[in-house]
Amino acid sequence: TMDLKAQLCVLLLALGLCVTLQVRAQEEDEDVDVDVEDDMGNLGDDELLDGETEEEEKPAPTPAVTPTVTYKAPEPKGEHFFAESFDKGTLEGWVLSQAKKDDIDEEIAKYDGKWEVEEMKDTKLPGDKGLVLKSRAKHHAISSLLLRPFTFDTKPLIVQYEVNFQNGIDCGGAYVKLLSQSPDLDLNQFVDKTPYTIMFGPDKCGEDYKLHFIFRHKNPKTGEFEEKHAKKPDSDLRTYYTDKKTHLYTLVLNPDNSFEILVDQTVVNSGNLLNDMTPPVNPPAEIEDPDDHKPEDWDERPKIQDPDAVKPDDWDEDAPAKIPDEDAVKPDGWLDDEPEYIADPDAIKPEDWDEDMDGEWEAPQVPNPACESAPGCGKWERPMIENPNYKGKWKPPMIDNPNYQGVWKPRKIPNPDFFEDLHPFRMTPVNAVGLELWSMSSDIFFDNFFITYDRNTAERWADEGWGLKKTAEGAAESGLVNQMISAAEEKPWLWVVYVLTVALPVVLIIVFCCTGKKKAAPSAAEYKKTDEPQPDVKDDAEEEEEEKEEEDEPKSEEPEDNKEDAEDSPEEAGEEVEKQEEAEDKSDEKQEDEVLRRSPRSKARSRKE
């Protein structure tokens, strides 16, 4: 029974897995654009059927009643260095780059990607606008000056902004750069090589989901800059790139060199500039001496061959590894004179065969039909077996090397480039913010850029901007069941998951709880141990006699007239009830006597008597 249950469980799981994979494969084969499906879903049924290109006035369907959230543009309050909500509907204050990238083809070198200020395609907040990257497979660059430069001294740096991948993201970034303050900074010539102090934000290509935090550290000795990358977050970032929701990205950089990276006001990464950056901010104090060389007599061998070992006299290095089996006997019926393969008698030389060019034609070889019924054909040879006397080439055994000096390493010397910067937070001041991006996905929505040093001010700005979006999206979302149905409509294979999630546990509960093994009847030995009354064990002859007696007895069914009489005469009914009770008492006494009579103890007494 347990084997049957296990087989049933495995069968159900395998069936569910096969169906799920098949449905998903069918879904992947259908080359359907998700955005087109969304647009088609917004059309009425008549428009889908008629396919009319001209707009016609039709009664709009009654929308579901959902809580409405009124949009109000966030207002910057408190100290800040930059605040942009794009609610004016223009790119006022922003500069589009007119530059070209170096060292690439002229066709793609220009920063000609388009930017627009508009609402999200599926906005839940009418009137809420943002900066949208509109082009695919193009370079985009746009920047804006801060209200005043930010200097890294005693105040923390807080950078936050919102991103929504409206079409998802295949390969591309949505990170922001804080451009270094410099007299040579020209926003019209903003390119990938423009010096920046911090780069922060999401980036994705393939299945590599990144959330960058990079800062350029200046070497105090050489004056050169080197990029320092924060460790990769432990959190799973996939959802932020695939759910098509607006997410808030925040970087908090403190004067004590600690940093925090938050998504939707939840910390996803944190660390310290001195300990959690790659490569490290400070180089090692000592390095290996590049001029040091291993001595010629340095012995790094932990084991050597025993110089005193001698090859035994009976060691035969020429003995073969395999020898013919002398005990083997040629099978009866072996056809020595028949070849294993013969020329195909049915083969015909091609008509276009040219012997001068192709050589003499020969029929292809086929297995000899005469060998099919024989144990073998051709010259019989003894099979080869392992040689019991084979020892191979003799080698002296290995022993510990008495001259072993260990693995050689060059000596350490002071690092001539060593420096110790205990305050990497004190970076190059910044005076502009920019987006310099390449993306294979369009319609990336940016909004509510904010730079400050006060956390309360940043949180207030976030609540008025991103918090309002979150509230609107939550109000527009349907219940859990509707969300599951909507998800299954987009991905039909989810129906299989739902069915298996509900049906499989029910089936397993029924199988394991309702089809268990029945309790076996106690054995005779158990009755002997406990003196528990043993049920009657009737012989076949006794059972036949009881069956005959039951057939001879008249059925105790009363007609309806008798029932009516019994109802009319309660005294007679009472007498009948008393008779039935007496009969039942007598029957119970007989059964008890029979049980006692057939118990093992009674049988033992009867045998003694």
N, C-alpha and C positions, 0 to 999 in steps of 0.2 A: 504493500500500500504506500509506504513512504517513497519507494522508487517511482511509483506512478505519479505521486504528487510532485516530486522533483522534476520528472519529465514534463509534466503539465506546466510548471512554472517556467522552465527553460523554453518550452514551445511558445508560451505567451510572450515572453520577453523577446525571443527571436522574431516572432511574427510582428510585434510592434516595431522593432528596430528596422526590419526589412521594409515595412510599409512607410515608416518615416523617411528612410533614405530614398525610397522610390519617389515619394511625393516631392521631397526637396530637390531631387535630380530633375524632375519635370519642371519645377519652378525655376531652376537655374537655366534650363534650356530655353525658356521663354524670354526673349530679349525685349523686355517691356520697360520703358522709362518710368521711374517712380513719379517723377513730376507730372508726366502726361496723365498718369492714373489719377493723381490728385486733382488735376484740372478737370478731367472727365467726371470725377466724382462730384465736382461742384456744379455740373450742368444738370438741367432738368431731364426727365425721361424723354419728353417730346424732342428736345434738342438732340439727344443721343440717337433717336430713331430716325429723324428726318435728315440730320446732317446738314442743316441749313447754315450757310455762311453768314447771312445777314441776321442782324439782331432783330428779334421780334418781341413785342411787348407781351409778356405772359405773366399771369399772376404768380407772384413769388410764393414759394411754399412757406407755411408758417414755421418759423424757426423755433427750436426748443427753448423754453424759458430757462435762462441761466443767469446767475448773478452777474451784473455788469460792474466793471471797474472803470472809473473815469480817470483818464490820463492827465497828469499835471507835471509839467517839466520840472526836474529837480533844480533847486537853487543852491549854488555853492555858499556855504556858511562856514565861517572860521578861516584860519590861515590855510592858504593853498597856493600852489605854483602853477596849476593848470587844471581847467575844468571845461569839458566840452560834451554837450548833449545832442548837438546837431539839430535841435528843434527849430532853428531858424529856417531850415530847409535849404541852406546854401553851404558852400565850401569857404565861406569868409574866414580868413585867418589861416587857411591852409595853402600850401604851395605844392603844385605838381612838378615832379622832376622832369627836366628836359634833357637829361644826360643819356649817355649810352654806356653799356657795360664794355669792358675791355676783354680782349682775348676770346671773343665768341663771334659767331656768324653775324653779319650785318643785319640779316632778316629778323633776328630775335634779340639784337643788342639794345634796341631802344626801349625805354620805359614808357610804352604806349598803352599799357593796361588802363581800362576805364574805371573811374570811380563815380558813384552817384550818392546823393543824399536822398533817402526814401524810406518808406515804411517797410517792414518785413512783409513778405508775400502772404503769410498766414498770421497776420498780426492779431493779437488779442487786445491791443491798446491802440485804437485809432488816434492818430495824431502823434504817436511816438515814432520819431525818425532816427535814422542812424546812417553811418558811412558804410557803403556797400561796395565790395570788390566785385566788379561785373564780368570781367573777362577770364577766359580759360587759356592756359598755356601762354601767358604773357607776363612780362615783368611789370610790376607795379611799384611806384614809389611816391609817397606823399608825406609831408611833414609840416610842423607848426612850431613856432617859438613859444617858450614858456613865458609866463607873466614876468618872471625874473629868474635868473640862474639859481639852481639849487647847489649849495655847497655842503659837502660832507664833513660836518664837524661834530656838534654835540646833539643834533636832532636826528631822529630816525627818518628814513625814506619810506614812503608808502605809495606804491603805484597800483592802480586798479583800473580795469576796464572790462567790458562785456563782449562776448563773442557768441555768434549763433551760426553754425554751419547749416544753412537752410537746405542745401542739397546734399548734405553729408560731405565727407572729405576723402578724396582718393590719395592725392599726394600734394602736399603744400603746407604752408605755415600760416599762422595768424599771430605772430609774435610782434612785439613792439620794441623799438630801440630808443634809448635815451642818448641823444647825440652829445658828444663832448663839446664843452665850451672852447671855442677857438676863434681867433680873428679871421681865419681862412674859411670858416664854415659858410657855405653858400647852398641854401636849400634848393635852389634851382638845379644844382649839380649833385643832388643827393643820390648816391649809388651804394652798392654793397661794400665798397672800400672806404666809405666815409667813416671817420673815427667815431666810435660810440663808447660809452662807459658801461652801460648795462643793456643786455638783451634778455627779454622775458616774455614767455607766452607759449601757447600750444603749437606743436608741429607734428606732422604725421606723414609717413610714406609707407605703403604696404601695410604690414602688421606691426610696424614700429611706432608706438604712440609715445610721444615725448612731451615734456613740459619744461622748456628751457629756463635756466637761470645762469647766465654767463656774464662775468664782468672782466674788463680788461685791466690788468694790474701792471703798474709801471715799476720796472726794475730800478731801485734807487741808485744802483751802481752804474748801469749802462744806459739808463733812460729809455730802454726798449719796453714795449708793451707785449704782454702775453695773456691769452685768453685762459680764464679759469672756469671750469664747468662744475656745476653742483652735481652731487650724486643723483642717481636716478630714483624717483619716488618709489616707495614700496606699494603704494595704492594702485589699483587697476583703473587706468584712465580711459578705457575703451568707451564707456558710456557717454562721456562728455563729447565725443566726436561723432556719435551715431544717433543720439536721441533727438536731434534737431530742436533742442531747447536752448534758451539763452543761459549762458553760464558766466559767472563773475570770477575773474582771475585777479588775485591780489598778491603782491610781493611786499613783505615787510622786512626792511634791512635796518638793524639797530647799531648804534655806535659801539656796543660791546662785541661786535663782529658776529652776532647771532643773526639768523635769518629764518623766516617762515614763508612758505608758499601755500596759499589757500585757494580752494575752488569752492565757490558758493558758500564762502565764509567758514569752510571746514579745512583744517590743516591737512595737507597731503604730503608735505615734505618740510623738513626743518634741519638745521645744522649750524655749523660755525665756519666762517670764512677761513680760519686757520687749519681746521681739521677735516673738512668735508668737501674740499674742492680738488679737482684733478686738472692739471698737475698741482701739487701743493704750492701755496703762496711762497713759502720759504724753502730754498734749496738746502740739501744736507750740509752739515758743517764739515764733513770729511768726504773725500772721494778716493777712488782707487788711483794710484799713481800710474799715469799712462806710460811713463818711461821705465817702469819696473818690469823685468822679464824673468821668466822662470829659469833657474840654473839648469845647466845641462845634466848634472848628476842628480837632480831631484827625482826621487823614486815615488811615484803615486800608485804603485801596484800593491793592493792589499794582499794578494795571493800570488805565489810563483810556483813553478814546477819544482818538484823535489829533485835537487841535483844529485842526490845519492841513490835515487831509485834506478833499478836495473831491470831490463825486460826479461821475463822468465824464459828459460830455454825451450819450453814446449809451446811458446806463443807463436802461432802460425799466422803471419799477416797476409799470406797469399791465399788462405782458404776462402772459397767463394761464399757469399751470403746465402745462396740457394743452390741445391743439388737435385739431380733427377731422383724421383722416388723409385727405388729398386724393387719395392714390393708391388708396384702397380702392374696390372696385367691388361693387355689389349682386349677390349670388349669383343664378344662374339658378334660376328656379322660386320665387322669393320671393313669397309671397301677401300683397300689400299690402292687399287688401280683406277679408281674413279676420282676425278678432280672435284674440288669443292664448288668451283664455278665453271660454267661452260659458256660458249658463245650462244647468243640468243638465236635459235633456229628460225624464228619468225621475223627477225629483223631484215629490212630491205635497204640496200644502199640508196641514199637520196639521189634523185635524178640530177640535181645540180652539183653533185660531188665531182670535184676536179682533182684527179690523182696527182697532177703536176703541181697544183697549188696546195692541196690538202693532204697529200700523201696517200698511201695505200689504205683503203677503207677496211675497217675491222668491225665486226658486229659487237654490240655491247655485251658485257658479261652478265649472266643471270645465275641464281643458285641452281645447282645440279638437281633435277627432280629425283634422280636415283638415290640421292643422299637423304631424302626426306624420311624414308622408312628405316634407314640404317643409323647406327649410333655415331657414325662419322665416316669421312672420306679422306683420301690422300694418305700421305705417309704418317703413320702413328708414332708419336713421341711420348716418352714418359713425362708425366706432370712434374713440375718443380716444387720442392718443399724446402722449408727452412733448414739450413745446415746446422746441426747441433754443435759442430766444432768451430763455428765461425766466431771470431773474436774481434776482427777488424784491426785497424792500425793501433799499435800500442802507444800509449802516452803516459808519461810519468804522472803520478798523482800530484794534486795541488796542496801546498802547505802555506802557512802564514809567512809573509815576507818579513824577515828580520830587519830589513832596511827601509820599511815603509815609513814615509814621512808625512802622509796625509795629502789631501788635495791642495795644490798650490793656489794661492790667491795673491794678487798684487798687494803691496802694502798700502795703507791708508795715509793720505796726506791732507793737510788743510785745503779746503775748497777755495781756490782763489776768487771764485765768483760768489762766495757765500755772503748773504746778508740776512738780517732778521728784521722783518717788518711785523711788528706786533699790532699794528693798526691798519689792516688792509681796508677797513671801512672808509678810510680817508682817500676816496677815489678822486678822479678828475671831475670837476664840476660839470653839470649838464645844463644846457639852456634851450634844448629843443627835443621834441618827441616826433618819431617818424615810423612809418610802416614801409618796409622795403621787402616785397614778397614776390614769390613765384608760386603759382597754384594751378593744378589741373582741375580744380573745382571752382565754380562761379558762385556769385551771390553769398559771399561770406559777409556777415553783418557785424559791424563794430559799433559800440555805443558807450557813452558815459565814461570817457577817459577822465581820470582824476589823479593828481599828484599832490601830496601833502606830507606833513610830518606829524599831524595829529590824528590819532587813531579814531577818536570819537567823531571828528569831522568826516573822515573817510567812511565810517559806518553809517553816519547820517545820510551822506550822499548815496551810498549803496542802498539804503532802505527806500529812499525816494525814487531811485531809478530801477535797479535790478529787483528790489523787493516788490515794487509795484508790478513789474512784469511777472514775477513768480506768482503773485496773488491772482493776476488775470489769467495766467495759464492754468492755475489750480481751479479757478472758478469755471473755466471752460471745459475742463476735463470731466468726462462722465464717470460713473461708478466703476467699481472694479470689474463687474461682470461685463459691462459694455466695453471697457478697455480690452478685456480678453477677447471679446467677439471681434472688435475692430482689428486687433492684432492678428487674429486668425484669418480675417478677410484679406489682409495684406499678405500673410504667409499661411497658405492653406495647410501646410504640414503641422501647424500648431494644433489643428483639430485632433490629429492622431495623439499628440502629447496629452491633450486634455482627456481624451477617452481612456488612454492607458493610465493616466494619473488617477482617474475615478474608478474605472472598471477593474483594473488589475488588483488593487487592494481588496475590492469586494470579492472577487473570485478567489483570491488566496485565503481570505477569512473563511469563506464557505468551505473551501477544500480542507483547511487545517482544523477548523472547529466543528464542522458538521459531518465529517466522514472519518472520524477517529476510530480506532480499534475498539470493539466491544469488550467489556470486561469478561474475562474467561470465568467459567463456573469453577467454584472451589473443588479441589481434588479430594478424594476420600481421605488422604493423609491429613489434610487440614481439619476435617471433621474429627478425626481421632485426637488431634492435638488440642482442640478447643472444646470438644463435647457439644458443639453447636448442633441443633437438630438438623438431620439430613433430609432433604426433600425426597418424596417418593420416587422410587425407580421401578417402573412397571415393566414386566415382561411383555413381549409381543402378544402372547396369548391373552394376558389380562386386558391389554388395550383393545383387542378384538372383541372380547366379551362385553366390555363397557360400551363399545360402539353399538353392538347389537341391542343392548338394553336401552340405550338412548333412542334407537330407531323404533323399538316396540312401545315406548311410552307415548301416550297421546300428547299432542301439542297443547300447551297451556295458554292458548289464545282464546279469549272470550269474545263472543259476538257483541255487537254494539247494544243489542237488546239487554244482554246480561249486565253490561256496564251501567245501563240506565237503571236496571233493577237494583244494582248495588248502591247506586247513588240514592235511590228512593228508600232503601232499608239499611240504615247505618248500623243496626245491631248485627245483621248478617255479615256486613263488611268487617266489623270488629272481630267476629269469630274467625273469619277467614285469615285476618292478619295474625291472630294469635296462633293459628295452626301453622302458618308459614314460619313464624318465629321459632316455634318448637321444632319444626323440621330442620331449620337452619342450625339450631343448637345441636341437634343430634348429628347432623352432617359434620359440624366442626369437631365434635368429640371423636367421631370415627376417623377423621383425618389425623388428629393428634395421636390416637392409638396406633394408626398405621405408621406414622413417622417414628414413634418410639419403637414399634416392632421392627422396623427396617433399619434402625440405627446400628452402627458397628458394635456398640456395646451390647445391645439386645441379641444380635446374631451370635456374639461370643458366648453369652449366657446359655442360649439355646443349644449351642454345640456341646458345652460342658454337661448340660442336663442329658 
